[in-house]
Amino acid sequence: MTAADLAVGAMVALATGLSGWASVRAGWPVAASLLLVLAGGSLLAIQARSWLRSLRRPARRLVPCGDGSLWLHTAGQAPCRATLRLGTRLIGPSVFLDLTTESNPAGQRLRTWLTPFDVPQPSLRRWSVALTRAGKVVCS
């Protein structure tokens, strides 16, 4: 679970509480206020389910090689070649990874946002250099 995941959960929880409080304060019917809180609670439950799913997955490590290729190492599996997708971005001091792997026949993307809260700053700098060399990275 990354810092971005936790930030999303915090923002949904705060927005839910604030919208419920604001609707009651504005004099809306109680049913409307409860509907807003229920909708926010549903979004928070979806996010919590996503967190639980990510915690059950085996640990992954993405390793850049000298030839510019990227290899995804997953615990208990053989390393596989990873390909950067167009969504991969350098966002200030953080990196958003959008990858596909050869071992994933369904073409499902692996997406994660790594911030300085998740990965040490020197590692992020190395990633910025490695991803820029790959030539498929957009800077935002």
C-alpha positions in Angstrom: 0.0 0.0 0.0 1.4 3.3 -1.0 1.1 6.8 0.4 -1.1 7.7 -2.5 -3.5 5.0 -1.6 -3.7 6.2 2.0 -4.2 9.8 0.8 -7.1 8.7 -1.4 -8.7 7.0 1.6 -8.3 10.0 3.8 -9.7 12.4 1.1 -12.8 10.2 0.6 -13.4 9.9 4.4 -13.0 13.7 4.8 -15.2 14.5 1.8 -17.9 12.1 3.1 -17.9 13.7 6.6 -17.8 17.2 5.2 -20.7 16.6 2.7 -22.8 15.1 5.4 -22.2 18.0 7.8 -22.7 20.6 5.1 -26.0 19.1 3.9 -27.4 19.0 7.5 -26.2 22.5 8.1 -27.8 23.7 4.9 -31.1 22.4 6.0 -31.4 19.5 3.5 -33.7 16.6 4.4 -32.1 14.0 6.6 -32.6 11.4 3.8 -30.5 13.4 1.4 -27.7 13.8 4.0 -27.8 10.0 4.7 -27.6 9.3 1.0 -24.5 11.4 0.7 -22.9 9.7 3.7 -23.9 6.3 2.2 -22.3 7.1 -1.1 -19.1 8.2 0.5 -19.1 5.2 2.7 -19.5 3.0 -0.3 -16.5 4.6 -2.0 -14.4 4.2 1.1 -15.4 0.5 1.3 -14.3 0.0 -2.3 -11.0 1.6 -1.5 -10.5 -0.6 1.6 -11.3 -3.7 -0.5 -8.6 -2.5 -3.0 -6.1 -2.1 -0.1 -6.9 -5.6 1.2 -6.4 -7.1 -2.2 -3.0 -5.3 -2.7 -1.8 -6.5 0.7 -2.5 -10.2 -0.3 -0.4 -9.9 -3.5 3.2 -11.2 -3.4 5.9 -8.6 -3.2 7.1 -7.2 -6.5 10.3 -5.5 -7.5 11.0 -3.8 -10.8 14.7 -3.9 -11.9 16.1 -1.8 -14.8 18.9 -3.4 -16.7 21.8 -1.7 -18.4 20.4 -2.4 -21.9 17.3 -0.4 -21.0 15.0 -3.3 -20.4 12.9 -3.6 -17.3 12.3 -6.9 -15.4 9.6 -7.5 -12.9 10.6 -9.8 -10.1 7.6 -11.3 -8.2 8.1 -13.4 -5.1 7.8 -17.1 -5.9 7.8 -16.6 -9.7 10.5 -16.3 -12.4 11.4 -12.7 -13.5 9.5 -11.5 -16.5 10.1 -8.6 -19.0 8.0 -5.5 -18.3 7.0 -2.9 -20.9 6.3 0.7 -20.1 3.0 2.0 -21.3 2.1 5.6 -22.3 0.7 6.3 -18.9 4.1 6.2 -17.2 5.0 9.7 -15.9 7.5 11.6 -13.8 5.4 13.8 -11.6 7.7 16.2 -9.8 9.7 14.1 -7.3 7.4 11.0 -7.8 6.9 8.4 -10.5 3.7 6.9 -11.8 4.3 3.5 -13.3 2.0 2.0 -16.0 3.4 -1.4 -17.0 2.4 -4.6 -18.8 4.3 -7.9 -18.5 4.9 -10.8 -20.9 3.6 -13.2 -18.3 0.2 -11.5 -18.2 -1.7 -12.8 -21.2 -4.8 -10.8 -20.5 -2.9 -7.6 -21.0 -3.9 -6.3 -17.6 -1.8 -3.2 -16.6 0.2 -2.9 -13.4 -0.2 0.7 -12.2 1.2 2.3 -9.1 2.3 5.8 -8.0 5.5 5.9 -6.0 6.2 9.0 -3.9 9.1 10.0 -1.7 7.0 8.6 1.2 7.1 5.1 -0.4 10.6 4.9 -1.8 13.8 6.7 -0.7 14.6 9.8 -2.8 17.9 8.4 -4.3 15.9 5.4 -5.6 13.3 7.7 -7.2 16.1 9.7 -8.8 17.6 6.5 -10.3 14.2 5.5 -11.5 13.8 8.9 -13.2 17.0 8.4 -15.1 16.2 4.8 -16.0 12.7 5.6 -17.2 13.9 8.6 -19.2 16.4 6.4 -21.0 13.6 4.1 -21.9 12.2 6.9 -24.0 8.5 6.4 -23.2 8.1 8.6 -20.2 6.2 11.9 -20.1 7.2 14.6 -17.6 4.3 16.4 -15.9 
